[in-house]
Amino acid sequence: MTSYQPQTRLMLCGRSIELTTTVQVARAAGYNVMQIDQPMDPRDFSAEIDEFSAVALLFHDLDRELPLLQSALTSKPFYIGALGSRRTHEKRSAALRKLGFGDADISRIKAPIGIFDKARDASSIALSVLADIAAAKACK
């Protein structure tokens, strides 16, 4: 018996060169990409997320990412990642706790995002993020 799974959808969110580069690399790799670079209603965002989705938040602004991150945490994507340092993630975690999220929820976020801990340029970040998503998908 043959079974088919939906194509992996990458929901890439941000307003930066990291977003643009990650979208280009993901499309070249054959992923179904949803690029979110404008404010989006969190309910609409949640409606797009399923277990075949990966959410990567490539913002440099915690306030812009929080509504989308909340939607991702209340959904069931196989991957959630967020750009930023460990210090930024501590701030992110504190903000999420104030919003009622617990440690189990927060632990679902891969932060710093990607497999290269010290990636700084857009190309390295894009490769790092996509490799991490591919690895998470393979382990699913």
KOLLUM-388965 format. One record per atom (N, C-alpha, C, O, CB): residue in one letter; x, y, z. Coordinates in steps of 0.001 Angstrom, whole numbers, plus 500000, padded with zeros to 6 digits. Glycine has a CB too. Layout:
# KOLLUM-388965
AXYZ
...
This chain:
# KOLLUM-388965
M500842498827500000
M500000500000500000
M500892501243500000
M501848501336500770
M499040499994501220
T500574502164499153
T501314503410499059
T500556504497499800
T499336504615499677
T501546503809497585
S501291505292500573
S500646506438501224
S501408507698500854
S502612507670500601
S500593506258502777
Y500688508780500830
Y501271510054500461
Y501025511053501577
Y499943511093502162
Y500692510563499125
Q502027511852501863
Q501883512919502838
Q501915514249502103
Q502546514370501053
Q502996512849503920
P501242515233502648
P501302516556502023
P502737517070502000
P503565516686502825
P500392517550502769
Q503008517936501050
Q504326518556500961
Q504574519411502199
Q503663520067502705
Q504448519410499674
T505791519398502672
T506168520233503808
T506011521698503431
T506480522141502382
T507621519936504260
R505343522442504308
R505151523881504074
R506031524634505066
R505970524400506273
R503633524300504227
L506837525527504544
L507651526392505393
L506964527741505498
L506728528412504494
L509099526544504831
M506653528123506702
M506042529421506965
M507158530312507487
M507503530282508669
M504833529318507992
L507707531096506588
L508869531931506887
L508389533362507116
L507794533985506236
L509926531869505730
C508661533862508310
C508102535148508746
C509225536114509108
C510201535729509752
C507153534954509953
G509082537368508691
G510061538381509064
G510018539567508130
G509136539690507281
G511448537792509079
R510987540429508310
R511143541617507455
R512624541934507386
R513076542962507891
R510320542852508004
S513373541048506761
S514821541214506794
S515468540492505616
S514819539751504877
S515394540692508121
I516749540732505471
I517526540030504451
I517571538533504765
I517654537710503853
I518960540611504361
E517517538182506041
E517501536764506419
E516249536083505874
E516308534940505420
E517569536609507957
L515115536786505921
L513875536225505374
L513995536031503868
L513722534946503355
L512674537137505698
T514398537066503170
T514504537010501713
T515435535886501266
T515111535139500343
T515001538347501165
T516574535769501911
T517552534738501540
T517029533347501868
T517201532422501074
T518889534979502261
T516394533182503023
T515860531871503407
T514748531449502456
T514664530276502094
T515337531899504859
V513900532376502049
V512839532076501082
V513458531603499765
V513003530613499192
V511938533325500844
Q514480532291499286
Q515117531912498012
Q515722530509498087
Q515540529700497178
Q516210532933497636
V516434530230499164
V517083528922499313
V516021527824499470
V516156526746498891
V518049528925500537
A514972528094500247
A513912527104500453
A513198526773499148
A512920525607498867
A512904527611501483
R512906527782498365
R512250527546497071
R513170526757496138
R512715525860495430
R511847528888496413
A514459527089496136
A515419526352495312
A515506524888495735
A515760524010494910
A516803527003495398
A515293524632497023
A515330523264497538
A514008522524497305
A513900521338497618
A515658523279499024
G513009523215496760
G511756522566496418
G510682522590497488
G509673521895497370
G512024521190496069
Y510886523378498526
Y509869523474499575
Y508699524347499134
Y508854525254498316
Y510482524033500861
N507537524058499686
N506358524897499537
N506524526015500574
N506484525757501777
N504995524072499741
V506705527233500116
V507038528346501005
V505885529337501096
V505320529757500087
V508305529057500521
M505558529692502313
M504619530783502574
M505433531898503218
M505874531771504360
M503405530322503502
Q505631532979502492
Q506433534111502974
Q505502535122503630
Q504562535616503006
Q507242534775501806
I505777535425504905
I504945536366505650
I505834537526506060
I506619537429507004
I504270535690506900
D505691538638505323
D506524539806505603
D505685541037505911
D506216542140506040
D507442540092504427
Q504391540852506028
Q503469541921506410
Q502707541460507654
Q502598540259507903
Q502479542278505232
P502187542397508428
P501373541979509575
P500221541079509104
P499600541320508069
P500817543222510336
M499967540054509887
M498937539079509524
M498091538806510758
M498610538743511873
M499569537754508967
D496810538647510562
D495921538305511662
D496358536942512214
D496433535971511462
D494416538282511196
P496645536860513514
P497093535591514092
P496112534438513867
P496534533286513774
P497323535766515568
R494820534727513779
R493839533663513519
R494014533098512113
R493906531888511908
R492401534194513700
D494282533970511149
D494529533504509788
D495816532691509724
D495896531685509018
D494602534691508817
F496820533141510470
F498096532432510523
F497884531040511113
F498365530054510556
F499138533228511357
S497170530950512233
S496899529654512876
S496192528699511924
S496482527503511902
S496051529849514140
A495267529232511143
A494491528399510227
A495361527745509159
A494980526714508603
A493411529227509566
E496511528321508865
E497418527786507843
E498357526711508385
E498971525986507602
E498235528910507244
I498482526593509700
I499476525707510315
I498879524325510559
I497781524195511099
I499993526306511641
D499622523295510151
D499258521918510475
D500530521154510828
D501607521744510920
D498502521235509284
E500405519836511026
E501563519041511449
E502610518867510359
E503684518326510618
E501108517689511912
F502315519317509146
F503282519270508052
F503947520627507829
F504646520832506836
F502599518808506767
S503724521541508757
S504247522909508656
S505432523120509581
S505502522563510676
S503154523924508980
A506356523934509111
A507457524434509939
A507317525948509975
A507074526582508948
A508878523990509378
V507472526523511159
V507365527966511334
V508734528503511733
V509304528089512743
V506283528331512401
A509253529423510935
A510536530063511234
A510313531565511330
A509896532208510366
A511612529725510144
L510595532110512500
L510419533536512765
L511780534212512653
L512666534007513483
L509781533782514175
L511926535023511607
L513203535655511289
L513112537168511492
L513529537957510644
L513623535329509839
F512564537536512620
F512415538946512972
F513615539422513785
F514351538625514366
F511112539174513758
H513788540718513811
H514738541353514724
H513961542192515728
H514513543101516348
H515774542229513947
D512685541884515882
D511796542663516736
D510844541703517442
D509954541124516819
D511008543733515909
L511040541544518737
L510241540619519526
L508755540957519484
L507916540056519439
L510723540615520954
D508426542233519499
D507015542636519490
D506303542199518205
D505125541843518240
D506903544153519653
R507006542226517084
R506387541799515818
R506209540294515756
R505252539804515158
R507226542261514634
E507126539557516371
E507053538104516273
E506065537490517257
E505508536428516979
E508414537511516497
L505834538133518401
L505031537513519454
L503638537057519022
L503260535935519358
L504891538465520577
P502852537857518297
P501528537354517899
P501601536089517037
P500795535174517211
P500779538433517141
L502551536036516122
L502697534856515275
L503235533677516077
L502828532535515860
L503623535156514091
L504141533952516995
L504684532893517849
L503587532293518724
L503531531076518901
L505828533438518727
Q502727533130519266
Q501608532625520063
Q500728531696519222
Q500307530639519692
Q500770533797520624
S500455532092517990
S499647531251517099
S500338529928516815
S499694528879516806
S499362531982515785
A501642529971516583
A502390528737516321
A502352527811517535
A502210526597517389
A503849529061515946
L502480528383518727
L502494527562519937
L501133526943520246
L501064525902520900
L502948528393521114
T500063527563519787
T498738526985520011
T498337526054518874
T497260525458518912
T497697528091520169
S499186525924517868
S498983525005516755
S499966523846516921
S500640523736517945
S499177525729515370
K500040522996515922
K500896521810516021
K501895521677514877
K501972520611514266
K500044520580516071
P502673522733514561
P503698522539513526
P504777521589514049
P504975521472515258
P504329523907513100
F505467520916513137
F506523520009513585
F507793520767513965
F508706520192514557
F506834518986512495
Y507855522054513628
Y509057522851513931
Y508643524291514164
Y507851524858513411
Y510110522761512776
I509198524876515228
I509079526308515491
I510480526800515826
I511123526289516743
I508050526618516664
G510947527785515087
G512261528356515352
G512184529869515346
G511356530461514654
G513284527869514323
A513064530492516130
A513064531951516221
A514489532484516225
A515362531973516926
A512318532417517483
L514701533512515431
L515993534182515302
L516327534933516582
L515435535447517257
L515989535144514102
G517590534997516911
G518027535793518051
G518999535028518930
G519166533814518808
G516833536237518869
S519621535765519803
S520601535197520730
S519908534486521887
S518683534518522002
S521531536294521266
R520686533857522724
R520147533233523931
R519512534292524841
R518477534051525462
R521262532468524689
R520140535453524907
R519594536550525710
R518238537000525149
R517302537255525908
R520587537742525745
T518141537094523837
T516865537437523206
T515816536368523527
T514656536689523785
T517036537586521668
H516226535109523510
H515272534034523809
H514811534091525268
H513666533758525570
H515903532662523510
E515683534504526152
E515269534673527556
E514185535748527657
E513216535581528398
E516490535052528450
K514340536844526920
K513313537897526897
K512026537370526279
K510933537636526779
K513812539131526113
R512163536623525191
R511014536020524508
R510274535094525473
R509049535148525582
R511470535236523239
S511022534255526164
S510422533310527105
S509686534028528227
S508593533618528617
S511492532397527688
A510281535096528747
A509628535874529813
A508323536481529306
A507318536471530016
A510570536992530331
A508334537005528093
A507117537591527518
A506043536522527332
A504865536777527585
A507427538273526168
L506438535337526895
L505474534256526704
L504906533776528042
L503721533456528135
L506130533085525960
R505741533726529067
R505243533334530391
R504193534324530887
R503187533928531477
R506405533243531403
K504432535618530644
K503452536637531038
K502129536446530303
K501073536836530802
K504004538043530764
L502190535846529118
L500986535596528324
L500336534253528661
L499328533877528062
L501324535642526843
G500923533531529630
G500326532282530088
G500909531001529524
G500393529918529799
G498919532305529783
F501971531101528743
F502597529895528205
F503539529298529241
F504212530023529973
F503360530207526896
G503579527985529297
G504425527289530250
G505729526825529639
G505977527013528448
G503696526119530822
D506556526217530469
D507866525743530019
D507759524705528900
D508587524688527990
D508630525153531191
A506742523838528963
A506576522824527904
A506311523490526557
A506826523047525530
A505416521854528253
D505507524555526560
D505244525289525322
D506517525947524816
D506881525808523649
D504146526347525537
I507181526656525697
I508379527425525319
I509496526508524841
I510281526890523973
I508872528270526502
S509575525315525392
S510638524381524986
S510462523885523549
S511390523305522985
S510672523188525935
R509300524100522955
R509071523721521553
R509775524662520588
R509914524342519407
R507578523701521250
I510218525806521065
I510847526814520206
I512340526524520099
I513037526431521110
I510604528252520758
K512820526385518882
K514255526230518655
K514837527643518576
K514619528364517602
K514561525389517334
A515568528019519601
A516164529359519640
A517473529298520412
A517498528793521534
A515190530391520289
P518523529784519858
P518628530381518533
P518286529365517441
P518557528171517573
P520036530940518315
I517699529857516385
I517229529023515284
I518407528431514521
I519485529022514459
I516334529836514336
G518187527258513942
G519174526657513049
G520135525716513726
G520069525491514934
G519942527713512381
I521042525164512919
I522021524219513447
I523381524863513694
I524201524306514423
I522177523058512496
F523632526027513099
F524897526726513308
F524673527775514380
F524023528790514132
F525428527372511982
D525197527541515548
D524962528425516680
D525410529857516435
D524785530794516933
D525658527891517883
K526459530035515692
K527035531375515518
K526846531932514117
K527609532804513703
K528503531345515843
A525849531452513373
A525606531976512020
A525243533451512115
A524399533831512927
A524473531175511298
R525869534279511297
R525641535725511351
R525144536309510027
R524317537220510023
R526913536422511756
D525646535788508908
D525240536368507626
D524001535644507108
D523718534515507507
D526394536286506589
A523270536302506220
A521989535798505741
A522099534419505089
A521234533570505306
A521396536775504759
S523127534184504309
S523272532889503640
S523503531765504638
S522901530698504521
S524421532934502640
S524361531992505611
S524615530973506636
S523369530707507464
S523070529560507795
S525765531404507551
I522644531767507797
I521407531599508566
I520401530789507755
I519771529878508290
I520807532976508957
A520243531107506478
A519292530376505628
A519633528887505577
A518759528042505768
A519284530962504202
L520888528571505323
L521297527164505272
L521106526486506620
L520657525342506686
L522758527047504831
S521444527187507691
S521312526657509036
S519862526344509378
S519559525285509929
S521881527636510039
V518972527270509047
V517543527103509330
V516981525938508518
V516295525077509070
V516765528407509013
L517259525901507230
L516714524850506377
L517259523471506739
L516526522485506671
L517016525154504923
A518519523387507118
A519080522118507559
A518401521647508848
A518129520458509010
A520598522248507768
D518132522576509755
D517468522232511008
D516043521756510748
D515598520785511360
D517461523435511961
I515323522423509851
I513964522005509514
I513981520632508849
I513162519775509183
I513290523040508590
A514895520414507920
A514992519115507246
A515283518010508258
A514702516928508175
A516090519145506158
A516172518271509211
A516488517277510238
A515280517002511129
A515011515850511471
A517672517749511091
A514555518048511504
A513356517869512338
A512302517043511585
A511650516182512176
A512765519252512753
K512139517303510301
K511176516574509491
K511562515101509374
K510703514223509443
K511066517205508103
A512848514835509197
A513324513463509059
A513128512673510356
A512944511456510315
A514801513455508654
C513167513345511489
C513023512685512789
C511560512576513214
C511251511936514218
C513813513442513851
K510678513188512465
K509254513218512820
K508613511875512639
K507418511722512892
K508516514245511994
